[in-house]
Structures are given as structure tokens and as C-alpha cells.
């Protein structure tokens, strides 16, 4: 049985607000901790009306404080938005507060549009291709201080918070392999290069002080319910959100609607079929078959399950069914 973990964007549902979203996040974290999920990760996005996890380190602290065993981390921090020292201090603080429970996943995308990225950074002088160097700088701040080191992250120094490289293309796979770090691929929304990225990472992996052999985590959407029909209805919230985002109309997570995909023009339906191809939508048996097939094809060391479901109770139920399926695999 491979470990299952949770990716939560703290979705703000239509008609709700960030306060309720963050309460739901903590409730889901406690629920999935009780079900034996290994990690609970939150993602950095900005200027998104439907996502409440922009201040990712703050939300990680909220979740870690309200749980006791589950690892909590970032999936991920968009490093070009920040100086490595600031991230080292933030996650060093989290590690000091919750020893042995903090993960730090790193991405090079802005997690926003270019206008928002400029507002975050004050300018766009940061070069995304500088990303590997920023990762190494961050790694140095989290390691024990060198004798001649002038800048020290306090807290942070000597904490050795585990780093992960996130990616949705081949670049992240190459960086993770070269640095000997675990690799998390965003197959839950960008599956096109998944198999090639996995192959590159495994073939080029160089052992490091953190990791002696490749470790692949893959994102996977699950919309699980008691029946296939109910699950297909639940999944329409995420389908609407994707179409809205790709057409420049991001908003709060909408309620489900009957037969949504059948109403879409062919290009939009084809886009959904592609971006959500790494998904299980259905009853426990349907989800079991989809998960087993995906695991057999990709051979990951871990799955990161995400379930963008409008109704909180239905979302809790989906993770319960997924855990039951996991235990039977």
C-alpha cells in the first residue's frame, strides 16, 4: 500500500467566505489525519477569488496547530515570489513550532497572472531560470551554518526542513533529479508530460544527503461518492472552475450542475478531458479501478489526492471512501 496524502487549496465556495474555507480546511485535515493520510499540503495562489491559501505558511501553522500527527506542508511555495531567506525563516519557525512535521515543496511558477506577480514582487526582475540557485540558497539557510556564513536564518538554521521540487513540465524533473530531492508532479491538472517527467527524474536522479533514491509523488483528483451518478455531479464544480479559469473568469468554486460537460462546446470539453485525465470519478468500485490502473501505470511512491468538492460534507465523504479504497489495494 503506497501512502495517500492530501492537497487542499482551501476552496472558497460560491456564497461563502475565506473564514469558512479555512475552518473547513482544518476540519478536513483532522478528518484525513484520523483516516491515516500521510501529509496535508496547501498551495500558494494569489488574486484568486476561489482560493484562501495565499498566505501559505500562515495556513500551514493553522493546520499544524489543530492536528497532532499528520505532516503539514506547502505544495507549494512559489519561490520566485520570495527571497530564500524569508522562506527559510518562515519554515524554520514552523519546524520549531511543530518539530518533524513540516514539508516544503517548491515551485517556480508565479501562482498568479503577471500583473499580480508584479504586485507581489514590485518588479519582474526575478528570473524563473534562477530557480535552481534559489533552491540551493534556501537549502544552505536550512542546513547547519558554515563557519564563515554571514547571513543566518533564525529560526531555520540547522532545521533541515525536507525540500521537495514541484513541477508540471520537464524542468522540475531535471532540477529534482540533479539536486537529489523528491519530486511531486502536478498530474492532477497538467498531465501531458507526466510520464516523460517521471522517466527523466528516475533516470537522472543523483543521491543526496536528503534522499538516496528517487521518490515520486503524483497529484490525482478523486470525486468519490456512493454512486457513479452522484460522483459525476460532484465533479462538475471542479469542471466549471477549470473552464472559468482557462477562459479568464476565475471565481469562487461553483455548486454542481447536472450534465455540465454535455453543454460545453467541443474545444472546452476536450480541454477538460485532457487536464482532468488523472482523475477517479465514481462509486468506491469505480474509484478503486481507476486508482489501481493509475498506480500500475506510473508506479509512484505516493499519491497526493485532491478533491475540489462544493459541499463540505460530501468532500469529507470522498476522502473517507478514498481511504477505504486505499486500504483494499
C-alpha positions in Angstrom: 0.0 0.0 0.0 1.5 3.3 -1.0 0.8 6.4 1.1 -2.0 8.7 0.2 -1.8 12.4 1.1 -4.0 15.5 0.7 -3.7 18.6 -1.4 -6.0 21.4 -0.3 -6.4 24.8 -1.9 -8.8 25.9 0.8 -11.6 26.5 -1.8 -13.9 29.4 -1.2 -17.3 28.2 -2.4 -19.8 30.4 -4.0 -21.7 32.4 -1.4 -19.2 31.6 1.3 -16.0 33.4 2.5 -12.4 32.7 3.4 -13.1 32.3 7.1 -15.4 29.4 6.5 -13.0 28.0 4.0 -10.2 27.9 6.5 -12.4 26.3 9.1 -13.3 23.7 6.5 -9.6 23.2 5.8 -8.8 22.4 9.5 -11.8 20.1 9.7 -10.7 18.2 6.6 -7.1 18.0 8.0 -8.4 16.5 11.2 -10.6 14.1 9.3 -7.9 12.9 7.0 -5.4 12.6 9.8 -7.8 10.2 11.5 -8.0 8.2 8.2 -4.3 7.7 8.0 -3.3 10.1 5.3 0.4 10.9 5.4 0.6 14.6 4.5 -1.6 17.7 4.2 -0.3 20.2 1.8 -1.5 23.7 0.9 -0.7 25.7 -2.2 0.3 29.3 -2.9 -2.0 31.1 -5.2 -2.7 34.9 -5.4 -5.5 37.1 -6.6 -7.8 34.0 -6.9 -11.3 34.6 -5.6 -11.8 30.9 -5.0 -8.6 30.1 -3.1 -7.9 31.0 0.5 -4.4 29.7 0.9 -2.4 32.7 -0.4 -0.6 33.2 2.9 0.5 29.5 2.7 2.9 29.5 5.7 0.2 31.0 7.9 -2.4 28.4 6.9 0.1 25.6 7.5 0.6 26.9 11.0 -3.2 26.9 11.4 -3.5 23.3 10.3 -0.4 22.0 12.2 -1.7 23.6 15.4 -5.1 21.9 15.1 -3.7 18.4 14.3 -1.1 16.2 16.0 0.5 13.6 13.7 -0.1 14.3 10.0 2.8 16.1 8.2 1.8 19.6 7.0 3.5 21.5 4.3 3.5 23.6 1.1 2.6 22.2 -2.2 4.0 24.5 -2.9 5.7 27.8 -2.2 6.3 29.7 -5.5 10.0 30.5 -4.8 10.4 33.3 -7.4 7.8 35.3 -5.4 10.1 35.4 -2.3 13.6 35.6 -1.1 15.0 32.3 0.0 15.9 33.8 3.4 12.3 34.8 4.1 11.1 31.3 3.3 13.8 29.7 5.4 12.7 31.9 8.4 9.0 31.1 7.8 9.5 27.4 7.5 12.2 27.3 10.2 9.7 28.9 12.5 7.1 26.3 11.6 9.6 23.5 12.2 10.5 25.0 15.6 6.8 25.0 16.5 5.9 21.6 15.0 9.2 19.5 15.0 9.4 16.8 12.5 6.0 17.6 10.8 6.8 20.3 8.2 7.4 19.8 4.5 8.5 22.5 2.0 7.5 21.9 -1.6 8.9 24.5 -4.1 7.7 25.6 -7.5 8.9 28.2 -10.0 5.6 29.4 -11.4 4.2 32.7 -10.0 0.9 31.1 -8.8 -0.8 34.2 -10.4 -1.0 36.3 -13.5 1.8 38.7 -14.5 0.0 41.8 -13.1 -0.4 40.1 -9.7 3.2 38.8 -9.9 4.4 42.4 -10.3 2.3 43.5 -7.3 3.9 40.6 -5.2 7.5 41.3 -6.2 7.3 45.1 -7.0 9.0 44.2 -10.3 9.5 41.2 -12.5 13.3 41.2 -12.5 13.4 37.8 -10.8 14.4 35.2 -13.4 12.4 31.9 -13.1 15.5 30.2 -14.6 17.3 31.3 -11.4 15.1 28.7 -9.5 17.7 26.0 -9.0 20.1 28.5 -7.5 17.4 29.8 -5.2 16.7 26.3 -4.1 20.4 25.8 -3.2 20.5 29.1 -1.3 17.4 28.1 0.6 18.9 24.7 1.4 22.0 26.4 2.8 19.9 28.5 5.1 18.2 25.4 6.5 21.4 23.5 7.0 23.8 23.9 9.9 25.7 27.2 9.5 29.1 27.2 7.9 31.9 28.8 9.9 32.2 31.8 7.7 28.4 32.2 7.0 27.4 35.8 7.4 23.6 35.5 6.9 21.8 33.0 9.2 18.1 32.2 9.2 16.8 32.3 12.8 14.7 30.2 13.2 15.7 27.9 10.3 19.4 27.2 10.6 20.1 23.5 11.2 16.4 22.6 10.9 16.9 20.7 7.6 13.2 21.1 6.7 12.7 18.5 3.9 12.5 20.1 0.5 10.5 18.9 -2.5 10.6 20.1 -6.1 7.2 20.6 -7.7 6.6 20.5 -11.4 4.2 20.3 -14.3 6.8 20.0 -17.0 10.2 18.5 -17.6 12.2 21.3 -15.9 11.1 20.4 -12.4 12.0 16.8 -13.0 15.5 17.8 -14.1 16.0 20.0 -11.1 14.8 17.4 -8.6 17.0 14.8 -10.2 20.1 16.9 -10.2 19.6 18.0 -6.6 18.6 14.6 -5.3 15.2 15.8 -4.0 11.8 14.2 -4.0 9.6 15.2 -7.0 5.9 16.0 -6.9 4.3 16.2 -10.4 1.1 18.2 -10.9 -0.7 15.4 -12.9 -4.0 16.4 -11.3 -4.2 19.4 -13.7 -1.3 19.2 -16.1 -0.8 15.5 -17.0 0.5 16.0 -20.6 4.2 15.5 -19.7 3.8 13.2 -16.7 5.3 10.0 -18.0 8.2 11.7 -19.6 8.9 13.8 -16.5 8.8 10.6 -14.3 11.2 8.8 -16.7 13.7 11.8 -16.7 13.6 12.1 -13.0 14.2 8.4 -12.3 16.9 8.1 -15.0 18.9 11.2 -14.0 18.5 11.1 -10.2 21.6 11.7 -8.2 21.6 10.7 -4.5 21.9 13.5 -1.9 22.1 13.9 1.8 18.3 14.1 1.9 17.4 11.3 -0.4 19.3 8.2 -1.6 16.9 7.0 -4.4 14.1 8.6 -6.5 10.8 9.4 -4.8 7.8 10.3 -7.0 4.6 11.8 -5.7 1.8 12.3 -8.2 -1.3 14.5 -8.0 -4.6 12.8 -8.6 -8.2 14.0 -8.5 -10.8 11.9 -6.7 -14.5 12.6 -6.6 -15.9 9.6 -4.7 -19.5 9.0 -3.7 -21.8 6.1 -3.0 -22.9 6.0 -6.7 -21.3 6.9 -10.0 -24.1 9.4 -10.8 -23.6 11.3 -7.5 -19.8 11.5 -8.0 -20.2 12.7 -11.6 -22.4 15.5 -10.2 -19.9 16.4 -7.5 -17.1 16.7 -10.1 -19.0 19.4 -12.1 -17.9 22.0 -9.6 -14.3 21.4 -10.5 -15.1 21.2 -14.2 -16.8 24.6 -14.1 -13.9 26.1 -12.1 -11.4 24.9 -14.7 -13.3 26.2 -17.6 -13.8 29.5 -15.9 -10.1 29.8 -15.1 -9.0 28.9 -18.6 -11.4 31.4 -20.1 -10.2 34.3 -17.9 -13.1 34.2 -15.4 -11.7 32.8 -12.2 -14.2 32.8 -9.3 -15.4 31.0 -6.3 -16.0 27.3 -6.5 -19.5 26.9 -8.0 -22.2 24.5 -7.0 -22.6 21.3 -9.1 -24.9 21.3 -12.1 -26.5 18.4 -13.9 -24.9 17.3 -17.2 -22.4 20.2 -17.3 -19.9 18.7 -19.7 -22.6 17.8 -22.3 -23.4 21.6 -22.6 -19.9 22.6 -23.4 -18.6 23.3 -26.9 -16.2 20.6 -28.2 -13.0 22.6 -27.5 -13.9 23.2 -23.9 -14.9 19.6 -23.4 -11.6 18.4 -25.0 -9.7 20.7 -22.7 -11.5 19.2 -19.6 -10.9 15.6 -20.8 -7.2 16.4 -21.1 -6.5 18.3 -17.9 -8.6 16.0 -15.7 -7.4 12.8 -17.3 -5.7 11.8 -14.0 -9.0 11.5 -12.1 -11.2 8.9 -10.5 -14.9 9.9 -10.5 -17.4 7.4 -9.2 -18.5 4.9 -6.6 -16.0 3.0 -4.4 -15.5 0.3 -7.1 -15.1 2.8 -9.9 -12.5 4.7 -7.9 -10.7 1.6 -6.9 -10.3 0.5 -10.5 -9.1 4.0 -11.6 -6.6 4.3 -8.8 -5.3 0.8 -9.3 -4.8 1.4 -13.0 -3.1 4.7 -12.4 -0.7 3.3 -9.8 0.2 0.3 -12.1 0.9 2.6 -15.0 3.0 5.2 -13.1 4.5 3.3 -10.1 4.6 6.3 -7.8 5.9 6.2 -4.2 3.0 8.3 -3.1 -0.3 9.8 -4.3 -1.4 13.3 -3.4 -5.2 13.3 -3.5 -7.2 16.5 -4.3 -11.0 16.7 -4.2 -12.4 20.1 -5.1 -16.0 19.4 -4.0 -18.5 22.2 -3.3 -20.3 20.6 -0.3 -18.0 20.1 2.7 -19.8 17.0 4.0 -19.5 15.4 0.5 -15.8 16.3 0.4 -15.2 14.6 3.8 -17.1 11.6 2.5 -15.0 11.5 -0.7 -11.8 11.3 1.4 -13.3 8.6 3.6 -14.2 6.4 0.5 -10.7 7.0 -0.9 -9.1 5.9 2.3 -11.2 2.7 2.3 -10.2 2.1 -1.3 -6.5 2.6 -0.3 -6.8 0.1 2.4 -8.1 -2.5 0.0 -5.4 -2.0 -2.7 
